[in-house]
Amino acid sequence: MEHISDDEQINNFKDFKSFHNKSIANDSDESENKELKLYFSLPKAAWESNPLEIWKSHKATMPGLYKLAMKYLITPGSSVPSERLASAIKCVVCDSRSRMTDAHITQRVFLKSLKTANWS
């Protein structure tokens, strides 16, 4: 997972804030105002819909907002798989089994990961 520094976060916020401020200012570019008006006139998307696909479909009509959406709608890194693996290893390897080899630990973790249906 890539770490974003505090300076990058501040710059990203400033970029977004300046785009927003520019788009609502009286002397702003008319195309940006049209994009925002169009965006707010769209019906709400279904909860299950993919926001990246929705923005890709609006790329031609709202290029400025599309660029912002692609910048901020990134998939966050997840530590869930690594946490699951750590929990599985913790269940398999304990102090009384400290002499197990790496190969045996790998085999036991694999066996623990199998669903019950695979055992019958």
C-alpha positions as CSV (number, residue, x, y, z in Angstrom):
1,M,0.0,0.0,0.0
2,E,1.4,3.4,-1.0
3,H,1.7,5.9,1.8
4,I,0.7,9.5,0.9
5,S,2.7,12.1,2.8
6,D,1.0,14.9,4.7
7,D,2.3,17.4,2.1
8,E,0.7,15.4,-0.8
9,Q,-2.6,15.2,1.1
10,I,-2.6,19.0,1.7
11,N,-1.7,19.6,-2.0
12,N,-4.5,17.3,-3.1
13,F,-7.0,19.1,-0.8
14,K,-5.8,22.5,-2.1
15,D,-6.2,21.3,-5.7
16,F,-9.8,20.1,-5.0
17,K,-10.6,23.2,-3.0
18,S,-9.2,25.6,-5.7
19,F,-11.2,23.7,-8.4
20,H,-14.3,24.0,-6.3
21,N,-13.7,27.7,-5.5
22,K,-13.0,28.4,-9.1
23,S,-16.1,26.6,-10.3
24,I,-18.4,28.6,-8.0
25,A,-16.8,32.0,-8.5
26,N,-18.5,34.6,-10.6
27,D,-15.5,34.9,-13.0
28,S,-15.1,31.1,-13.3
29,D,-14.9,29.2,-16.6
30,E,-18.4,28.6,-18.0
31,S,-17.6,25.0,-18.9
32,E,-16.8,24.1,-15.3
33,N,-20.1,25.7,-14.2
34,K,-21.9,23.7,-16.8
35,E,-20.2,20.5,-15.6
36,L,-21.3,21.1,-12.0
37,K,-24.9,21.9,-13.1
38,L,-25.0,18.8,-15.2
39,Y,-23.6,16.7,-12.4
40,F,-26.2,17.9,-9.9
41,S,-29.0,17.3,-12.4
42,L,-28.1,13.6,-12.8
43,P,-30.2,11.0,-11.0
44,K,-28.6,9.3,-8.1
45,A,-26.8,6.1,-9.0
46,A,-27.7,2.8,-7.5
47,W,-25.9,1.8,-4.4
48,E,-24.5,-1.3,-6.0
49,S,-23.1,0.6,-9.1
50,N,-19.4,1.0,-9.7
51,P,-18.5,4.7,-9.4
52,L,-15.5,4.3,-11.7
53,E,-17.7,2.9,-14.5
54,I,-20.2,5.7,-14.0
55,W,-17.5,8.4,-14.3
56,K,-16.0,6.7,-17.4
57,S,-19.5,6.9,-19.0
58,H,-19.5,10.7,-18.3
59,K,-16.0,11.4,-19.4
60,A,-17.0,13.2,-22.6
61,T,-19.7,15.4,-21.0
62,M,-17.8,16.3,-17.7
63,P,-14.0,16.1,-18.4
64,G,-13.0,18.3,-15.5
65,L,-15.1,16.4,-12.9
66,Y,-14.0,13.1,-14.5
67,K,-10.4,14.0,-14.0
68,L,-11.1,14.8,-10.3
69,A,-13.1,11.6,-9.8
70,M,-10.3,9.5,-11.2
71,K,-7.9,11.2,-9.0
72,Y,-9.9,10.7,-5.8
73,L,-11.8,7.5,-6.5
74,I,-8.9,5.2,-6.0
75,T,-9.3,1.8,-4.4
76,P,-7.8,1.9,-1.0
77,G,-5.3,-0.7,0.0
78,S,-6.6,-3.3,2.3
79,S,-4.8,-5.3,4.9
80,V,-7.5,-7.8,5.3
81,P,-5.8,-10.7,3.5
82,S,-2.6,-10.2,5.4
83,E,-4.5,-10.0,8.7
84,R,-6.3,-13.3,7.9
85,L,-3.0,-15.0,7.1
86,A,-1.5,-13.7,10.4
87,S,-4.5,-15.0,12.3
88,A,-4.2,-18.4,10.6
89,I,-0.5,-18.6,11.4
90,K,-1.2,-17.7,15.0
91,C,-3.7,-20.5,15.2
92,V,-1.3,-23.0,13.6
93,V,2.0,-22.0,15.2
94,C,2.2,-21.7,18.9
95,D,5.0,-21.9,21.5
96,S,4.7,-25.7,21.8
97,R,5.2,-26.0,18.0
98,S,8.2,-23.6,17.7
99,R,10.4,-26.3,16.0
100,M,8.1,-26.6,12.9
101,T,9.8,-25.9,9.6
102,D,8.6,-23.2,7.2
103,A,7.3,-26.0,4.9
104,H,5.3,-27.5,7.6
105,I,3.8,-24.2,8.7
106,T,2.9,-23.4,5.1
107,Q,1.2,-26.8,4.7
108,R,-0.8,-26.4,8.0
109,V,-1.9,-22.9,7.1
110,F,-3.1,-24.2,3.7
111,L,-5.0,-27.0,5.3
112,K,-6.6,-24.6,7.8
113,S,-7.7,-22.3,4.9
114,L,-9.7,-25.1,3.2
115,K,-13.4,-25.1,3.6
116,T,-15.1,-27.9,5.5
117,A,-16.8,-29.1,2.3
118,N,-13.4,-29.9,0.8
119,W,-12.7,-32.4,3.6
120,S,-15.5,-34.8,2.9
